[in-house]
Amino acid sequence: MSASAPEPLCLTIVHFPDGWRILANKERWGRFKYRVDAEEAAIRLARKAQEAGGQVTIWVQDLSGRLEGISAA
């Protein structure tokens, strides 16, 4: 039996009325006053997942509501 690779992780940073949140695996994670703080937290999560061999994408909501990708590198 071979070990399977972790499932790809998608982190999405979105704006809520009370601040910024990270959505991952159908859950909301954290509450951040500033977008940059949510981005930094998502990058930390992504790096941990990458160290464990996982693939990660990070999306962040821009001012118009569209999602744009950012790098965890």
C-alpha positions, 0 to 999 in steps of 0.5 A, spaced: 500 500 500 502 506 498 502 513 501 497 518 498 499 525 497 495 530 501 489 533 497 490 540 494 488 545 499 485 552 496 485 558 501 481 564 499 481 570 503 474 574 503 472 580 506 466 580 511 462 586 514 467 584 520 473 584 517 477 579 513 477 571 513 480 565 510 476 560 507 479 553 507 475 546 506 468 549 507 470 553 513 472 560 515 478 561 519 480 567 523 478 574 523 483 579 521 482 587 521 486 588 515 487 584 508 495 584 509 494 580 516 489 575 513 494 574 507 500 573 511 496 568 515 494 564 509 501 564 507 503 561 513 498 556 512 500 554 505 507 554 507 506 548 512 502 544 507 507 545 502 512 542 507 508 536 508 508 535 501 501 538 499 499 543 493 496 550 495 493 555 492 491 562 495 486 567 492 484 573 495 478 578 493 480 584 490 476 591 491 471 589 485 470 582 489 474 578 484 479 573 486 486 574 484 491 569 486 497 570 490 504 566 491 506 563 498 513 563 495 
